[in-house]
Amino acid sequence: MAPKRLFIITGDYSGDMHAANVVRSLRALQPDVQVAAVGGQHLQAEGVELLSDQSKMGRVGLGSLSGAPYLIALITRFESS
């Protein structure tokens, strides 16, 4: 059976911390799970493949529209991996 794959997106420091705890617990149950993420230092410390740093995700209001090209490129990159 092929290993399970999981993609996580965190938007801030606390999300990165919580997601790292989830990955640690998940790997205790299923060690061969493959995890990729948009995250930070905590996920990276858990050995997660970071496709991008979460700092590029923090946008509010009309500023969020300027992030559209980044998000489209990120989705394309994830689909090809």
SVG drawing of the C-alpha trace seen along z (x, -y; Angstrom):
<svg xmlns="http://www.w3.org/2000/svg" viewBox="-11 -47 26 49">
<polyline fill="none" stroke="black" stroke-width="0.4" points="0.0,0.0 1.3,-3.5 2.1,-5.8 -0.4,-8.4 0.3,-12.0 -0.7,-15.1 -0.4,-18.7 -0.6,-21.4 -0.9,-25.1 -0.2,-27.2 -0.7,-30.9 1.1,-31.9 3.5,-30.9 0.9,-29.1 -0.5,-27.2 3.1,-26.0 3.5,-24.8 0.2,-23.0 0.7,-21.4 4.1,-20.2 2.5,-18.4 -0.1,-16.8 2.6,-15.6 4.6,-14.1 1.5,-12.3 0.6,-11.1 4.0,-9.7 3.9,-7.8 0.8,-6.0 1.9,-5.8 5.6,-6.4 5.6,-6.2 3.2,-9.2 4.6,-11.8 4.0,-15.4 4.6,-18.6 3.6,-22.1 3.6,-25.8 4.9,-26.3 7.7,-27.5 10.5,-26.3 8.4,-23.9 7.2,-21.9 10.7,-22.0 12.1,-20.6 9.7,-17.6 11.2,-16.8 8.3,-18.1 9.1,-19.2 8.4,-22.9 7.3,-24.1 7.2,-27.7 7.6,-29.7 4.4,-30.7 5.4,-34.3 4.2,-34.8 0.7,-33.8 -0.1,-36.6 -2.3,-39.0 -5.4,-40.9 -8.1,-42.8 -7.3,-44.1 -3.6,-43.1 -4.8,-39.5 -5.5,-40.0 -1.8,-40.7 -1.1,-37.2 -3.1,-35.5 -0.2,-34.8 1.8,-33.3 -1.0,-31.0 -1.6,-29.9 2.1,-29.1 2.1,-27.2 -0.9,-25.1 0.7,-24.3 3.9,-23.4 2.1,-21.1 0.1,-19.4 3.3,-18.6 5.1,-17.1"/>
</svg>
